[in-house]
Amino acid sequence: MSENLSKALTELKRDEVLDTLKRRIDNNDDPIQLLEECREGMTVVGELYQKGEYYLAEMMLSAKIFSEATTLLEPALSKARPTEAMGRIVLATMKGDIHDLGKNIVAALLKAQGFLVDDLGVDVEPARVFEKVKEVKPDFVGFSCLMTGAFDAMKQTSEMLEEAGLKDKLKMMVGGGVVTSRVKEYINADFHTVDAAEGVDYCMKEIGGK
């Protein structure tokens, strides 16, 4: 059986992914590396979807496999994390969008790096993000977006934080397939990307610079 988790996930081989993970966890392989291999597989799935070689059904199946993989990895990841949190982020897919795959990948990667992640889910109202930011005072707010219908909710959230004097105390990032520099400017975010790993790198660099 292949040790290449990325390839197995790309080919949607659920049992092979989970069996390989279990064996490599038992062998004390680095859980962060295992998570990274799963992320690479998800990246390829996304590319195949963009090319029209995979369809929504394959995307949904890959998301389910990735979710099971992260659940399996969680105990090993929790042991590998720093005892003190690197930083804190509030994540959400905003009102008008129900896609959570990208958000879930970012959440898993940030948790692996020692971040506290407050994941508010999908189709989230601006007021809910606003109240969570007031409550936990995070270092970052992150929006995941695959539908243009969520742009206004992100903008409204940004304006609410700005008016309350909270926005200048954090960094705001937005990511997803429909996100461009113009979207970043529209919602007044600090960073945008279409790649989950880039989002994590941005958070790490910002925290390191504090």
CORSUL-V609311 format. One line per field, one symbol per residue. psi: psi as a letter, one per 20 degrees, with the letter a starting at -180 (. if undefined). Layout:
# CORSUL-V609311
psi = ???
This chain:
# CORSUL-V609311
psi = ppinggghghjknghgghggggghghjkqohhhghhhgghghghghghghijhqahghghghhgggghghghigghhhhiqqhpphaqppqqprpipjpjggghgggggghhjjqppnoibrlpqhhggghgghgimrhqpppppiphiighhggggghghghjkhhijrppqpqrhjprhhgghgjlrhqqrjpghhggggggggghi.
